[in-house]
C-alpha cells in the first residue's frame, strides 16, 4: 500500500483550514457574550460557561451516530434508496479495501439536487447528490467517492465542522439584529412620528442594530472567503491521495463529466475567485495526470 493511503493523517490543509476559524473566533466570542446577557437574567451563570457549553455541544458532532442523526437532516440529506444503494455499496466496498479501512466507518447520504456535487462533512459523513448518481458512470462515481473519502482521511473536515458550529450563533445574531432593526424602524414610524426626539432616538437604535448586524455578517463573509482560499489546497491533497489509492483515472473521468455538464470553470475576477471553493476542473485534471505520470512526486 502506498504511503499516506490508509488511515487518517493530519495534512497541511487540515492545519491551514483553522485560519477561517481563527478569523471567526473573536466574533463568536462577542456573540457568546451577547447571548449571555439575557441568559444571565434567567440563570445566574458566569460568562465563561456559555462558550464552554457551546464547544462541548460541538464536540458531539464528531460522534458518528450524532453526525448521521443531526447533520443529515440539517443538510437535507437522506439515506440512499435501494437502487442508489445498489450503485454505491459495491463502489464503496472496493474503495474501503483500497484504503485498508472498514466500509462501515463512514456513512453515505444523498441530497436530492440537480447539481453534480459531493462533499465530506463532519468526520464520518459523505454526501452525494442524486444528480451525480444519475449522470456519472460507476467508474466516475468511484473517483468522486475516493476524493471525498480522502478529505476525511486528511482530516480536512475537522476545522470546517468546527467553523460551521461556531458560525451558528453569529448567523443567528445577525438575523436577529436585522429583524430588530426593522421592528425599531417600524415602531418609530408608527408611534414616534410626531416627536422629533423619539424619531431621532428610534433612528439611532435602528442604525446601531444595523451596524452590529453588518459586523457579524462581514465576519461571516470574511471567514467564508478565507475558507475558500485555503480550502483549494485541500482539493489538491485529496486528489493526490485518491491517485495513491489507484483512483486517479476515474477521478479525471469524473472531472471531464463535470466540464461536459458545464461546471468546474475557472473563476474570473477577484470576487469570483474569493467565492470559488474549488480549483478549476482542468487545473485539477492536469495535476492528477502529472501525478499519475510521476507517482513518486
TORKOL-4160 file (C-alpha; in steps of 0.2 Angstrom, whole numbers, padded with zeros to 4 digits, m for minus):
297
<pt num="1" X="0000" Y="0000" Z="0000"/>
<pt num="2" X="0007" Y="0017" Z="m0005"/>
<pt num="3" X="0012" Y="0029" Z="0010"/>
<pt num="4" X="m0002" Y="0040" Z="0015"/>
<pt num="5" X="m0016" Y="0030" Z="0008"/>
<pt num="6" X="m0023" Y="0021" Z="0023"/>
<pt num="7" X="m0028" Y="0028" Z="0039"/>
<pt num="8" X="m0030" Y="0046" Z="0045"/>
<pt num="9" X="m0015" Y="0058" Z="0043"/>
<pt num="10" X="m0015" Y="0076" Z="0048"/>
<pt num="11" X="m0011" Y="0085" Z="0031"/>
<pt num="12" X="m0006" Y="0103" Z="0029"/>
<pt num="13" X="m0023" Y="0108" Z="0023"/>
<pt num="14" X="m0031" Y="0102" Z="0039"/>
<pt num="15" X="m0020" Y="0115" Z="0048"/>
<pt num="16" X="m0022" Y="0129" Z="0036"/>
<pt num="17" X="m0041" Y="0126" Z="0037"/>
<pt num="18" X="m0040" Y="0133" Z="0055"/>
<pt num="19" X="m0037" Y="0151" Z="0048"/>
<pt num="20" X="m0055" Y="0155" Z="0044"/>
<pt num="21" X="m0060" Y="0148" Z="0062"/>
<pt num="22" X="m0047" Y="0159" Z="0070"/>
<pt num="23" X="m0054" Y="0174" Z="0060"/>
<pt num="24" X="m0072" Y="0170" Z="0066"/>
<pt num="25" X="m0066" Y="0167" Z="0084"/>
<pt num="26" X="m0067" Y="0185" Z="0091"/>
<pt num="27" X="m0085" Y="0187" Z="0083"/>
<pt num="28" X="m0091" Y="0171" Z="0090"/>
<pt num="29" X="m0084" Y="0176" Z="0107"/>
<pt num="30" X="m0094" Y="0193" Z="0105"/>
<pt num="31" X="m0109" Y="0183" Z="0101"/>
<pt num="32" X="m0107" Y="0172" Z="0116"/>
<pt num="33" X="m0106" Y="0187" Z="0127"/>
<pt num="34" X="m0122" Y="0195" Z="0119"/>
<pt num="35" X="m0131" Y="0179" Z="0122"/>
<pt num="36" X="m0125" Y="0178" Z="0140"/>
<pt num="37" X="m0133" Y="0195" Z="0144"/>
<pt num="38" X="m0151" Y="0190" Z="0143"/>
<pt num="39" X="m0147" Y="0172" Z="0149"/>
<pt num="40" X="m0140" Y="0179" Z="0165"/>
<pt num="41" X="m0157" Y="0186" Z="0169"/>
<pt num="42" X="m0164" Y="0169" Z="0169"/>
<pt num="43" X="m0150" Y="0159" Z="0176"/>
<pt num="44" X="m0135" Y="0166" Z="0186"/>
<pt num="45" X="m0121" Y="0158" Z="0177"/>
<pt num="46" X="m0103" Y="0166" Z="0174"/>
<pt num="47" X="m0099" Y="0171" Z="0156"/>
<pt num="48" X="m0086" Y="0158" Z="0153"/>
<pt num="49" X="m0099" Y="0144" Z="0154"/>
<pt num="50" X="m0108" Y="0149" Z="0138"/>
<pt num="51" X="m0094" Y="0147" Z="0126"/>
<pt num="52" X="m0088" Y="0132" Z="0135"/>
<pt num="53" X="m0105" Y="0124" Z="0134"/>
<pt num="54" X="m0106" Y="0128" Z="0116"/>
<pt num="55" X="m0089" Y="0120" Z="0112"/>
<pt num="56" X="m0094" Y="0104" Z="0122"/>
<pt num="57" X="m0110" Y="0103" Z="0112"/>
<pt num="58" X="m0100" Y="0105" Z="0096"/>
<pt num="59" X="m0089" Y="0090" Z="0101"/>
<pt num="60" X="m0104" Y="0079" Z="0099"/>
<pt num="61" X="m0104" Y="0082" Z="0081"/>
<pt num="62" X="m0089" Y="0071" Z="0079"/>
<pt num="63" X="m0098" Y="0056" Z="0086"/>
<pt num="64" X="m0103" Y="0046" Z="0071"/>
<pt num="65" X="m0121" Y="0042" Z="0077"/>
<pt num="66" X="m0124" Y="0061" Z="0080"/>
<pt num="67" X="m0117" Y="0066" Z="0063"/>
<pt num="68" X="m0129" Y="0054" Z="0055"/>
<pt num="69" X="m0144" Y="0059" Z="0066"/>
<pt num="70" X="m0141" Y="0078" Z="0067"/>
<pt num="71" X="m0131" Y="0083" Z="0052"/>
<pt num="72" X="m0140" Y="0073" Z="0039"/>
<pt num="73" X="m0157" Y="0082" Z="0042"/>
<pt num="74" X="m0148" Y="0099" Z="0043"/>
<pt num="75" X="m0141" Y="0096" Z="0026"/>
<pt num="76" X="m0157" Y="0090" Z="0019"/>
<pt num="77" X="m0149" Y="0073" Z="0016"/>
<pt num="78" X="m0157" Y="0056" Z="0016"/>
<pt num="79" X="m0152" Y="0038" Z="0016"/>
<pt num="80" X="m0150" Y="0031" Z="m0002"/>
<pt num="81" X="m0164" Y="0022" Z="m0010"/>
<pt num="82" X="m0162" Y="0003" Z="m0014"/>
<pt num="83" X="m0157" Y="0007" Z="m0032"/>
<pt num="84" X="m0145" Y="0020" Z="m0026"/>
<pt num="85" X="m0138" Y="0008" Z="m0013"/>
<pt num="86" X="m0135" Y="m0005" Z="m0026"/>
<pt num="87" X="m0124" Y="0008" Z="m0036"/>
<pt num="88" X="m0115" Y="0015" Z="m0021"/>
<pt num="89" X="m0112" Y="m0001" Z="m0010"/>
<pt num="90" X="m0100" Y="m0011" Z="m0022"/>
<pt num="91" X="m0090" Y="0005" Z="m0026"/>
<pt num="92" X="m0088" Y="0010" Z="m0008"/>
<pt num="93" X="m0083" Y="m0008" Z="m0003"/>
<pt num="94" X="m0069" Y="m0008" Z="m0016"/>
<pt num="95" X="m0064" Y="0009" Z="m0010"/>
<pt num="96" X="m0063" Y="0004" Z="0008"/>
<pt num="97" X="m0052" Y="m0011" Z="0003"/>
<pt num="98" X="m0041" Y="0001" Z="m0007"/>
<pt num="99" X="m0039" Y="0012" Z="0008"/>
<pt num="100" X="m0037" Y="m0003" Z="0020"/>
<pt num="101" X="m0052" Y="0003" Z="0030"/>
<pt num="102" X="m0068" Y="m0005" Z="0036"/>
<pt num="103" X="m0083" Y="0001" Z="0025"/>
<pt num="104" X="m0095" Y="0004" Z="0039"/>
<pt num="105" X="m0084" Y="0018" Z="0047"/>
<pt num="106" X="m0092" Y="0030" Z="0035"/>
<pt num="107" X="m0110" Y="0034" Z="0031"/>
<pt num="108" X="m0116" Y="0040" Z="0014"/>
<pt num="109" X="m0131" Y="0050" Z="0012"/>
<pt num="110" X="m0140" Y="0058" Z="m0004"/>
<pt num="111" X="m0146" Y="0075" Z="m0007"/>
<pt num="112" X="m0160" Y="0077" Z="m0020"/>
<pt num="113" X="m0152" Y="0091" Z="m0031"/>
<pt num="114" X="m0150" Y="0094" Z="m0049"/>
<pt num="115" X="m0132" Y="0099" Z="m0046"/>
<pt num="116" X="m0117" Y="0087" Z="m0049"/>
<pt num="117" X="m0109" Y="0088" Z="m0032"/>
<pt num="118" X="m0102" Y="0078" Z="m0017"/>
<pt num="119" X="m0094" Y="0083" Z="m0001"/>
<pt num="120" X="m0087" Y="0076" Z="0015"/>
<pt num="121" X="m0093" Y="0084" Z="0031"/>
<pt num="122" X="m0091" Y="0080" Z="0050"/>
<pt num="123" X="m0079" Y="0066" Z="0052"/>
<pt num="124" X="m0088" Y="0051" Z="0045"/>
<pt num="125" X="m0101" Y="0058" Z="0033"/>
<pt num="126" X="m0100" Y="0058" Z="0014"/>
<pt num="127" X="m0114" Y="0067" Z="0004"/>
<pt num="128" X="m0118" Y="0065" Z="m0014"/>
<pt num="129" X="m0131" Y="0072" Z="m0025"/>
<pt num="130" X="m0145" Y="0062" Z="m0034"/>
<pt num="131" X="m0140" Y="0071" Z="m0050"/>
<pt num="132" X="m0122" Y="0064" Z="m0048"/>
<pt num="133" X="m0129" Y="0047" Z="m0045"/>
<pt num="134" X="m0139" Y="0049" Z="m0061"/>
<pt num="135" X="m0126" Y="0056" Z="m0073"/>
<pt num="136" X="m0110" Y="0049" Z="m0068"/>
<pt num="137" X="m0105" Y="0031" Z="m0073"/>
<pt num="138" X="m0099" Y="0019" Z="m0059"/>
<pt num="139" X="m0081" Y="0022" Z="m0064"/>
<pt num="140" X="m0083" Y="0041" Z="m0062"/>
<pt num="141" X="m0093" Y="0040" Z="m0046"/>
<pt num="142" X="m0079" Y="0029" Z="m0039"/>
<pt num="143" X="m0067" Y="0043" Z="m0042"/>
<pt num="144" X="m0078" Y="0056" Z="m0034"/>
<pt num="145" X="m0081" Y="0045" Z="m0018"/>
<pt num="146" X="m0062" Y="0042" Z="m0017"/>
<pt num="147" X="m0059" Y="0060" Z="m0017"/>
<pt num="148" X="m0072" Y="0063" Z="m0003"/>
<pt num="149" X="m0065" Y="0049" Z="0007"/>
<pt num="150" X="m0048" Y="0057" Z="0005"/>
<pt num="151" X="m0054" Y="0073" Z="0013"/>
<pt num="152" X="m0059" Y="0063" Z="0029"/>
<pt num="153" X="m0043" Y="0054" Z="0029"/>
<pt num="154" X="m0033" Y="0070" Z="0028"/>
<pt num="155" X="m0043" Y="0077" Z="0042"/>
<pt num="156" X="m0049" Y="0092" Z="0031"/>
<pt num="157" X="m0066" Y="0092" Z="0038"/>
<pt num="158" X="m0062" Y="0094" Z="0056"/>
<pt num="159" X="m0059" Y="0113" Z="0056"/>
<pt num="160" X="m0073" Y="0115" Z="0043"/>
<pt num="161" X="m0086" Y="0107" Z="0055"/>
<pt num="162" X="m0079" Y="0117" Z="0070"/>
<pt num="163" X="m0081" Y="0133" Z="0059"/>
<pt num="164" X="m0099" Y="0129" Z="0054"/>
<pt num="165" X="m0103" Y="0126" Z="0073"/>
<pt num="166" X="m0095" Y="0142" Z="0078"/>
<pt num="167" X="m0104" Y="0152" Z="0065"/>
<pt num="168" X="m0122" Y="0147" Z="0070"/>
<pt num="169" X="m0123" Y="0160" Z="0084"/>
<pt num="170" X="m0115" Y="0173" Z="0073"/>
<pt num="171" X="m0128" Y="0170" Z="0059"/>
<pt num="172" X="m0142" Y="0170" Z="0072"/>
<pt num="173" X="m0137" Y="0186" Z="0080"/>
<pt num="174" X="m0135" Y="0194" Z="0063"/>
<pt num="175" X="m0153" Y="0189" Z="0058"/>
<pt num="176" X="m0160" Y="0194" Z="0075"/>
<pt num="177" X="m0151" Y="0211" Z="0073"/>
<pt num="178" X="m0159" Y="0214" Z="0056"/>
<pt num="179" X="m0176" Y="0209" Z="0062"/>
<pt num="180" X="m0175" Y="0221" Z="0077"/>
<pt num="181" X="m0169" Y="0235" Z="0066"/>
<pt num="182" X="m0184" Y="0233" Z="0055"/>
<pt num="183" X="m0195" Y="0232" Z="0071"/>
<pt num="184" X="m0187" Y="0248" Z="0078"/>
<pt num="185" X="m0189" Y="0257" Z="0061"/>
<pt num="186" X="m0207" Y="0252" Z="0060"/>
<pt num="187" X="m0211" Y="0257" Z="0078"/>
<pt num="188" X="m0203" Y="0274" Z="0076"/>
<pt num="189" X="m0213" Y="0277" Z="0060"/>
<pt num="190" X="m0229" Y="0271" Z="0069"/>
<pt num="191" X="m0228" Y="0279" Z="0086"/>
<pt num="192" X="m0214" Y="0292" Z="0086"/>
<pt num="193" X="m0218" Y="0301" Z="0070"/>
<pt num="194" X="m0225" Y="0317" Z="0079"/>
<pt num="195" X="m0210" Y="0318" Z="0091"/>
<pt num="196" X="m0193" Y="0324" Z="0084"/>
<pt num="197" X="m0183" Y="0317" Z="0099"/>
<pt num="198" X="m0191" Y="0300" Z="0099"/>
<pt num="199" X="m0189" Y="0299" Z="0080"/>
<pt num="200" X="m0171" Y="0303" Z="0082"/>
<pt num="201" X="m0169" Y="0290" Z="0096"/>
<pt num="202" X="m0178" Y="0277" Z="0085"/>
<pt num="203" X="m0167" Y="0280" Z="0070"/>
<pt num="204" X="m0151" Y="0279" Z="0081"/>
<pt num="205" X="m0157" Y="0262" Z="0088"/>
<pt num="206" X="m0161" Y="0256" Z="0071"/>
<pt num="207" X="m0144" Y="0262" Z="0064"/>
<pt num="208" X="m0135" Y="0254" Z="0079"/>
<pt num="209" X="m0144" Y="0237" Z="0076"/>
<pt num="210" X="m0140" Y="0238" Z="0058"/>
<pt num="211" X="m0121" Y="0241" Z="0061"/>
<pt num="212" X="m0120" Y="0227" Z="0074"/>
<pt num="213" X="m0128" Y="0215" Z="0061"/>
<pt num="214" X="m0117" Y="0220" Z="0047"/>
<pt num="215" X="m0102" Y="0217" Z="0058"/>
<pt num="216" X="m0107" Y="0199" Z="0061"/>
<pt num="217" X="m0112" Y="0197" Z="0043"/>
<pt num="218" X="m0095" Y="0204" Z="0037"/>
<pt num="219" X="m0086" Y="0192" Z="0049"/>
<pt num="220" X="m0095" Y="0178" Z="0041"/>
<pt num="221" X="m0091" Y="0184" Z="0023"/>
<pt num="222" X="m0073" Y="0186" Z="0028"/>
<pt num="223" X="m0072" Y="0169" Z="0036"/>
<pt num="224" X="m0080" Y="0161" Z="0020"/>
<pt num="225" X="m0068" Y="0170" Z="0009"/>
<pt num="226" X="m0053" Y="0164" Z="0019"/>
<pt num="227" X="m0060" Y="0146" Z="0019"/>
<pt num="228" X="m0062" Y="0146" Z="0000"/>
<pt num="229" X="m0044" Y="0152" Z="m0002"/>
<pt num="230" X="m0036" Y="0140" Z="0009"/>
<pt num="231" X="m0048" Y="0126" Z="0005"/>
<pt num="232" X="m0042" Y="0124" Z="m0013"/>
<pt num="233" X="m0026" Y="0116" Z="m0007"/>
<pt num="234" X="m0036" Y="0103" Z="0002"/>
<pt num="235" X="m0044" Y="0098" Z="m0015"/>
<pt num="236" X="m0027" Y="0095" Z="m0022"/>
<pt num="237" X="m0022" Y="0085" Z="m0007"/>
<pt num="238" X="m0037" Y="0075" Z="m0008"/>
<pt num="239" X="m0034" Y="0072" Z="m0027"/>
<pt num="240" X="m0016" Y="0066" Z="m0023"/>
<pt num="241" X="m0022" Y="0053" Z="m0010"/>
<pt num="242" X="m0036" Y="0047" Z="m0022"/>
<pt num="243" X="m0022" Y="0044" Z="m0035"/>
<pt num="244" X="m0012" Y="0034" Z="m0022"/>
<pt num="245" X="m0027" Y="0023" Z="m0019"/>
<pt num="246" X="m0027" Y="0020" Z="m0038"/>
<pt num="247" X="m0042" Y="0031" Z="m0042"/>
<pt num="248" X="m0033" Y="0044" Z="m0052"/>
<pt num="249" X="m0040" Y="0039" Z="m0069"/>
<pt num="250" X="m0058" Y="0038" Z="m0063"/>
<pt num="251" X="m0057" Y="0055" Z="m0054"/>
<pt num="252" X="m0051" Y="0063" Z="m0071"/>
<pt num="253" X="m0065" Y="0055" Z="m0080"/>
<pt num="254" X="m0077" Y="0062" Z="m0067"/>
<pt num="255" X="m0069" Y="0080" Z="m0069"/>
<pt num="256" X="m0072" Y="0078" Z="m0088"/>
<pt num="257" X="m0090" Y="0074" Z="m0084"/>
<pt num="258" X="m0091" Y="0090" Z="m0073"/>
<pt num="259" X="m0084" Y="0100" Z="m0088"/>
<pt num="260" X="m0096" Y="0092" Z="m0100"/>
<pt num="261" X="m0111" Y="0097" Z="m0089"/>
<pt num="262" X="m0105" Y="0115" Z="m0088"/>
<pt num="263" X="m0096" Y="0115" Z="m0071"/>
<pt num="264" X="m0078" Y="0117" Z="m0065"/>
<pt num="265" X="m0074" Y="0133" Z="m0074"/>
<pt num="266" X="m0061" Y="0145" Z="m0070"/>
<pt num="267" X="m0066" Y="0159" Z="m0059"/>
<pt num="268" X="m0065" Y="0176" Z="m0067"/>
<pt num="269" X="m0062" Y="0192" Z="m0057"/>
<pt num="270" X="m0056" Y="0193" Z="m0038"/>
<pt num="271" X="m0074" Y="0192" Z="m0032"/>
<pt num="272" X="m0077" Y="0176" Z="m0041"/>
<pt num="273" X="m0060" Y="0169" Z="m0035"/>
<pt num="274" X="m0065" Y="0173" Z="m0017"/>
<pt num="275" X="m0081" Y="0164" Z="m0019"/>
<pt num="276" X="m0074" Y="0149" Z="m0028"/>
<pt num="277" X="m0072" Y="0134" Z="m0016"/>
<pt num="278" X="m0064" Y="0123" Z="m0029"/>
<pt num="279" X="m0049" Y="0125" Z="m0041"/>
<pt num="280" X="m0054" Y="0124" Z="m0060"/>
<pt num="281" X="m0058" Y="0106" Z="m0065"/>
<pt num="282" X="m0045" Y="0107" Z="m0079"/>
<pt num="283" X="m0031" Y="0113" Z="m0067"/>
<pt num="284" X="m0035" Y="0098" Z="m0056"/>
<pt num="285" X="m0035" Y="0086" Z="m0071"/>
<pt num="286" X="m0018" Y="0092" Z="m0076"/>
<pt num="287" X="m0011" Y="0089" Z="m0059"/>
<pt num="288" X="m0019" Y="0072" Z="m0057"/>
<pt num="289" X="m0012" Y="0067" Z="m0074"/>
<pt num="290" X="0006" Y="0073" Z="m0069"/>
<pt num="291" X="0004" Y="0064" Z="m0053"/>
<pt num="292" X="0000" Y="0048" Z="m0062"/>
<pt num="293" X="0015" Y="0050" Z="m0074"/>
<pt num="294" X="0027" Y="0054" Z="m0059"/>
<pt num="295" X="0019" Y="0044" Z="m0044"/>
<pt num="296" X="0035" Y="0047" Z="m0033"/>
<pt num="297" X="0032" Y="0066" Z="m0034"/>
